[in-house]
C-alpha cells in the first residue's frame, strides 16, 4: 500500500473514531429518562454498545506505515461505526427534546 493510500485510510479511520467518541460522549450527557421514554435499550445499554464500538474504533486506528494488519483495522472500523451511525441518525434526534440533563444553577432572573 502506497503512502497516499495509507494516508487516506488513516484519515478515514481517525474520522470514524472521532464520530464514535463524540457519539459516546453525547450519549453520556443525555438524561436517562429520554432513553426510557424513546426506546427499548436503556442508557446503560447504549453506553456499553457505544463504548465497545469506540474501543474497536481505537483498535482500528493504523499502528504504523510499514506494519501490516491495517486491513483488519479497516474491518473493525466498518463494524464499529454502525452503532454510532444508528445513534446519530435514529436515537439522538429523539433524545434532543429531553436536553442534556444539565440543570441551571443559581437564580434565573432576567437581570
C-alpha positions as CSV (number, residue, x, y, z in Angstrom):
1,X,0.0,0.0,0.0
2,X,1.4,3.4,-1.0
3,X,1.8,6.3,1.3
4,X,-1.2,8.2,-0.2
5,X,-3.5,5.2,0.2
6,X,-2.3,4.7,3.7
7,X,-2.8,8.4,4.5
8,X,-6.4,8.3,3.1
9,X,-7.2,5.1,5.1
10,X,-5.7,6.6,8.2
11,X,-7.6,9.8,7.9
12,X,-10.9,7.9,7.4
13,X,-10.1,5.7,10.4
14,X,-9.5,8.8,12.5
15,X,-12.7,10.4,11.4
16,X,-14.7,7.2,12.2
17,X,-13.0,7.0,15.6
18,X,-13.9,10.7,16.4
19,X,-17.5,10.1,15.3
20,X,-17.7,7.1,17.7
21,X,-16.1,9.0,20.7
22,X,-18.4,12.0,20.1
23,X,-21.5,9.7,20.0
24,X,-20.4,8.1,23.2
25,X,-19.9,11.5,25.0
26,X,-23.2,12.7,23.7
27,X,-24.9,9.6,25.0
28,X,-23.3,10.1,28.4
29,X,-24.7,13.7,28.5
30,X,-28.3,12.8,27.7
31,X,-30.7,12.1,30.6
32,X,-31.8,8.6,31.4
33,X,-35.5,9.5,31.2
34,X,-35.1,10.2,27.5
35,X,-33.8,6.7,26.8
36,X,-36.6,5.1,28.8
37,X,-39.2,7.2,27.0
38,X,-37.9,6.7,23.5
39,X,-36.6,3.2,23.2
40,X,-36.2,-0.3,24.3
41,X,-32.5,-0.2,25.1
42,X,-31.7,1.7,28.3
43,X,-29.0,4.3,28.7
44,X,-26.6,1.8,30.2
45,X,-27.1,-0.5,27.2
46,X,-26.3,2.3,24.7
47,X,-23.3,3.4,26.7
48,X,-22.0,-0.2,26.6
49,X,-22.6,-0.6,22.9
50,X,-21.1,2.8,22.0
51,X,-18.1,2.3,24.4
52,X,-17.4,-1.1,22.9
53,X,-17.7,0.4,19.4
54,X,-15.2,3.2,20.3
55,X,-12.8,0.6,21.7
56,X,-13.0,-1.3,18.4
57,X,-12.5,2.0,16.5
58,X,-9.4,2.7,18.6
59,X,-8.1,-0.7,17.7
60,X,-8.8,0.0,14.1
61,X,-6.5,3.0,14.0
62,X,-3.3,2.4,12.0
63,X,-0.3,1.5,14.0
64,X,2.3,2.5,11.5
65,X,3.0,2.8,7.8
66,X,5.2,-0.2,7.4
67,X,3.4,-2.5,9.8
68,X,0.9,-4.9,8.4
69,X,-2.6,-5.6,9.6
70,X,-4.2,-2.3,8.6
71,X,-6.9,-4.1,6.6
72,X,-8.0,-5.9,9.8
73,X,-8.3,-2.5,11.4
74,X,-10.4,-1.2,8.5
75,X,-12.7,-4.2,9.0
76,X,-13.0,-3.3,12.7
77,X,-13.9,0.3,11.8
78,X,-16.6,-0.8,9.4
79,X,-18.2,-3.0,12.2
80,X,-17.7,-0.4,14.9
81,X,-19.1,2.6,13.0
82,X,-22.6,1.0,12.7
83,X,-23.7,1.7,16.3
84,X,-22.5,5.3,16.2
85,X,-24.4,5.9,12.9
86,X,-27.6,4.3,14.4
87,X,-27.2,6.6,17.5
88,X,-26.7,9.7,15.4
89,X,-29.4,9.1,12.9
90,X,-32.1,7.3,14.9
91,X,-31.8,7.9,18.6
92,X,-30.1,11.3,19.1
93,X,-32.9,13.3,17.3
94,X,-35.5,11.7,19.6
95,X,-33.4,12.5,22.7
96,X,-32.8,16.1,21.9
97,X,-36.1,17.4,23.4
98,X,-35.0,15.9,26.7
99,X,-32.0,18.2,26.8
100,X,-28.6,17.2,28.1
101,X,-29.5,16.7,31.8
102,X,-27.7,19.9,32.9
103,X,-29.8,21.9,35.3
104,X,-29.1,25.6,35.6
105,X,-27.5,26.7,38.9
106,X,-28.3,29.8,40.9
107,X,-31.1,32.3,40.4
108,X,-32.6,32.6,36.9
109,X,-33.7,36.2,36.8
110,X,-33.6,38.4,33.8
111,X,-31.1,40.8,35.4
